[in-house]
Amino acid sequence: MSLDASVLVLAMDDRIWVDSDSLIHYLREVERQAQEHLVLAQEREDQSTAVAAYSSGEMVRQIADGLVLTTMVAHDKIRTKRESRR
């Protein structure tokens, strides 16, 4: 699993910019994989692996949720500024 190379843009200042939808999709895939690891660990009754998988999935979910919210707020601000120019 990797980010699609077509969504990466290398700016002149050596920064790499990633499309937010692609990054969110990537994080949701990581979250899904963590859930699969959690289920396997629970089936094997491996509590320490289950806790690690759950914690990892939750951390990634919170990051993705935060990015979704940030993207929505940014979109709203841009739309508001464009509407005020008209």
NULOZA-865121 format. One record per residue (C-alpha): residue number from 1; residue in three letters; x, y, z. Coordinates in steps of 0.02 Angstrom, whole numbers, plus 50000, padded with zeros to 5 digits. Example, Ala and Ser with C-alpha at 12.3 -4.5 7.8 and 13.67 -1.06 7.14 Angstrom:
<kollos>
<kollo><seq>1</seq><type>ALA</type><xx>50615</xx><yy>49775</yy><zz>50390</zz></kollo>
<kollo><seq>2</seq><type>SER</type><xx>50684</xx><yy>49947</yy><zz>50357</zz></kollo>
</kollos>
This chain:
<kollos>
<kollo><seq>1</seq><type>MET</type><xx>50000</xx><yy>50000</yy><zz>50000</zz></kollo>
<kollo><seq>2</seq><type>SER</type><xx>50070</xx><yy>50167</yy><zz>49951</zz></kollo>
<kollo><seq>3</seq><type>LEU</type><xx>50017</xx><yy>50339</yy><zz>49897</zz></kollo>
<kollo><seq>4</seq><type>ASP</type><xx>49987</xx><yy>50362</yy><zz>49712</zz></kollo>
<kollo><seq>5</seq><type>ALA</type><xx>50139</xx><yy>50451</yy><zz>49640</zz></kollo>
<kollo><seq>6</seq><type>SER</type><xx>50027</xx><yy>50560</yy><zz>49533</zz></kollo>
<kollo><seq>7</seq><type>VAL</type><xx>49962</xx><yy>50653</yy><zz>49687</zz></kollo>
<kollo><seq>8</seq><type>LEU</type><xx>50133</xx><yy>50706</yy><zz>49750</zz></kollo>
<kollo><seq>9</seq><type>VAL</type><xx>50199</xx><yy>50875</yy><zz>49699</zz></kollo>
<kollo><seq>10</seq><type>LEU</type><xx>50376</xx><yy>50932</yy><zz>49734</zz></kollo>
<kollo><seq>11</seq><type>ALA</type><xx>50377</xx><yy>51120</yy><zz>49753</zz></kollo>
<kollo><seq>12</seq><type>MET</type><xx>50525</xx><yy>51232</yy><zz>49717</zz></kollo>
<kollo><seq>13</seq><type>ASP</type><xx>50560</xx><yy>51246</yy><zz>49904</zz></kollo>
<kollo><seq>14</seq><type>ASP</type><xx>50593</xx><yy>51057</yy><zz>49918</zz></kollo>
<kollo><seq>15</seq><type>ARG</type><xx>50429</xx><yy>51026</yy><zz>50006</zz></kollo>
<kollo><seq>16</seq><type>ILE</type><xx>50318</xx><yy>50882</yy><zz>49958</zz></kollo>
<kollo><seq>17</seq><type>TRP</type><xx>50132</xx><yy>50917</yy><zz>49948</zz></kollo>
<kollo><seq>18</seq><type>VAL</type><xx>50005</xx><yy>50776</yy><zz>49954</zz></kollo>
<kollo><seq>19</seq><type>ASP</type><xx>49824</xx><yy>50787</yy><zz>49902</zz></kollo>
<kollo><seq>20</seq><type>SER</type><xx>49721</xx><yy>50778</yy><zz>50063</zz></kollo>
<kollo><seq>21</seq><type>ASP</type><xx>49594</xx><yy>50654</yy><zz>49992</zz></kollo>
<kollo><seq>22</seq><type>SER</type><xx>49734</xx><yy>50535</yy><zz>49945</zz></kollo>
<kollo><seq>23</seq><type>LEU</type><xx>49815</xx><yy>50550</yy><zz>50115</zz></kollo>
<kollo><seq>24</seq><type>ILE</type><xx>49649</xx><yy>50521</yy><zz>50203</zz></kollo>
<kollo><seq>25</seq><type>HIS</type><xx>49618</xx><yy>50367</yy><zz>50094</zz></kollo>
<kollo><seq>26</seq><type>TYR</type><xx>49792</xx><yy>50303</yy><zz>50136</zz></kollo>
<kollo><seq>27</seq><type>LEU</type><xx>49763</xx><yy>50328</yy><zz>50323</zz></kollo>
<kollo><seq>28</seq><type>ARG</type><xx>49595</xx><yy>50239</yy><zz>50313</zz></kollo>
<kollo><seq>29</seq><type>GLU</type><xx>49683</xx><yy>50091</yy><zz>50231</zz></kollo>
<kollo><seq>30</seq><type>VAL</type><xx>49811</xx><yy>50088</yy><zz>50373</zz></kollo>
<kollo><seq>31</seq><type>GLU</type><xx>49666</xx><yy>50095</yy><zz>50496</zz></kollo>
<kollo><seq>32</seq><type>ARG</type><xx>49582</xx><yy>49948</yy><zz>50408</zz></kollo>
<kollo><seq>33</seq><type>GLN</type><xx>49743</xx><yy>49847</yy><zz>50416</zz></kollo>
<kollo><seq>34</seq><type>ALA</type><xx>49760</xx><yy>49883</yy><zz>50601</zz></kollo>
<kollo><seq>35</seq><type>GLN</type><xx>49582</xx><yy>49818</yy><zz>50625</zz></kollo>
<kollo><seq>36</seq><type>GLU</type><xx>49628</xx><yy>49658</yy><zz>50533</zz></kollo>
<kollo><seq>37</seq><type>HIS</type><xx>49779</xx><yy>49636</yy><zz>50647</zz></kollo>
<kollo><seq>38</seq><type>LEU</type><xx>49667</xx><yy>49665</yy><zz>50798</zz></kollo>
<kollo><seq>39</seq><type>VAL</type><xx>49546</xx><yy>49530</yy><zz>50744</zz></kollo>
<kollo><seq>40</seq><type>LEU</type><xx>49687</xx><yy>49406</yy><zz>50712</zz></kollo>
<kollo><seq>41</seq><type>ALA</type><xx>49767</xx><yy>49444</yy><zz>50879</zz></kollo>
<kollo><seq>42</seq><type>GLN</type><xx>49601</xx><yy>49420</yy><zz>50969</zz></kollo>
<kollo><seq>43</seq><type>GLU</type><xx>49575</xx><yy>49253</yy><zz>50881</zz></kollo>
<kollo><seq>44</seq><type>ARG</type><xx>49748</xx><yy>49198</yy><zz>50939</zz></kollo>
<kollo><seq>45</seq><type>GLU</type><xx>49715</xx><yy>49269</yy><zz>51112</zz></kollo>
<kollo><seq>46</seq><type>ASP</type><xx>49872</xx><yy>49374</yy><zz>51098</zz></kollo>
<kollo><seq>47</seq><type>GLN</type><xx>49824</xx><yy>49519</yy><zz>51211</zz></kollo>
<kollo><seq>48</seq><type>SER</type><xx>49981</xx><yy>49624</yy><zz>51191</zz></kollo>
<kollo><seq>49</seq><type>THR</type><xx>49969</xx><yy>49620</yy><zz>51001</zz></kollo>
<kollo><seq>50</seq><type>ALA</type><xx>49782</xx><yy>49657</yy><zz>51012</zz></kollo>
<kollo><seq>51</seq><type>VAL</type><xx>49815</xx><yy>49810</yy><zz>51119</zz></kollo>
<kollo><seq>52</seq><type>ALA</type><xx>49951</xx><yy>49871</yy><zz>51001</zz></kollo>
<kollo><seq>53</seq><type>ALA</type><xx>49840</xx><yy>49845</yy><zz>50848</zz></kollo>
<kollo><seq>54</seq><type>TYR</type><xx>49694</xx><yy>49934</yy><zz>50931</zz></kollo>
<kollo><seq>55</seq><type>SER</type><xx>49804</xx><yy>50080</yy><zz>50987</zz></kollo>
<kollo><seq>56</seq><type>SER</type><xx>49882</xx><yy>50097</yy><zz>50815</zz></kollo>
<kollo><seq>57</seq><type>GLY</type><xx>49713</xx><yy>50094</yy><zz>50729</zz></kollo>
<kollo><seq>58</seq><type>GLU</type><xx>49642</xx><yy>50224</yy><zz>50848</zz></kollo>
<kollo><seq>59</seq><type>MET</type><xx>49791</xx><yy>50339</yy><zz>50827</zz></kollo>
<kollo><seq>60</seq><type>VAL</type><xx>49779</xx><yy>50331</yy><zz>50637</zz></kollo>
<kollo><seq>61</seq><type>ARG</type><xx>49589</xx><yy>50354</yy><zz>50644</zz></kollo>
<kollo><seq>62</seq><type>GLN</type><xx>49609</xx><yy>50511</yy><zz>50749</zz></kollo>
<kollo><seq>63</seq><type>ILE</type><xx>49739</xx><yy>50582</yy><zz>50630</zz></kollo>
<kollo><seq>64</seq><type>ALA</type><xx>49628</xx><yy>50547</yy><zz>50479</zz></kollo>
<kollo><seq>65</seq><type>ASP</type><xx>49475</xx><yy>50621</yy><zz>50566</zz></kollo>
<kollo><seq>66</seq><type>GLY</type><xx>49576</xx><yy>50776</yy><zz>50610</zz></kollo>
<kollo><seq>67</seq><type>LEU</type><xx>49634</xx><yy>50793</yy><zz>50431</zz></kollo>
<kollo><seq>68</seq><type>VAL</type><xx>49454</xx><yy>50777</yy><zz>50369</zz></kollo>
<kollo><seq>69</seq><type>LEU</type><xx>49400</xx><yy>50915</yy><zz>50486</zz></kollo>
<kollo><seq>70</seq><type>THR</type><xx>49547</xx><yy>51026</yy><zz>50440</zz></kollo>
<kollo><seq>71</seq><type>THR</type><xx>49509</xx><yy>51000</yy><zz>50255</zz></kollo>
<kollo><seq>72</seq><type>MET</type><xx>49327</xx><yy>51045</yy><zz>50280</zz></kollo>
<kollo><seq>73</seq><type>VAL</type><xx>49370</xx><yy>51204</yy><zz>50375</zz></kollo>
<kollo><seq>74</seq><type>ALA</type><xx>49499</xx><yy>51255</yy><zz>50245</zz></kollo>
<kollo><seq>75</seq><type>HIS</type><xx>49374</xx><yy>51224</yy><zz>50105</zz></kollo>
<kollo><seq>76</seq><type>ASP</type><xx>49244</xx><yy>51329</yy><zz>50193</zz></kollo>
<kollo><seq>77</seq><type>LYS</type><xx>49366</xx><yy>51473</yy><zz>50221</zz></kollo>
<kollo><seq>78</seq><type>ILE</type><xx>49420</xx><yy>51472</yy><zz>50039</zz></kollo>
<kollo><seq>79</seq><type>ARG</type><xx>49239</xx><yy>51469</yy><zz>49980</zz></kollo>
<kollo><seq>80</seq><type>THR</type><xx>49195</xx><yy>51613</yy><zz>50096</zz></kollo>
<kollo><seq>81</seq><type>LYS</type><xx>49341</xx><yy>51718</yy><zz>50033</zz></kollo>
<kollo><seq>82</seq><type>ARG</type><xx>49293</xx><yy>51685</yy><zz>49852</zz></kollo>
<kollo><seq>83</seq><type>GLU</type><xx>49112</xx><yy>51732</yy><zz>49885</zz></kollo>
<kollo><seq>84</seq><type>SER</type><xx>49164</xx><yy>51894</yy><zz>49969</zz></kollo>
<kollo><seq>85</seq><type>ARG</type><xx>49263</xx><yy>51946</yy><zz>49814</zz></kollo>
<kollo><seq>86</seq><type>ARG</type><xx>49108</xx><yy>51938</yy><zz>49704</zz></kollo>
</kollos>
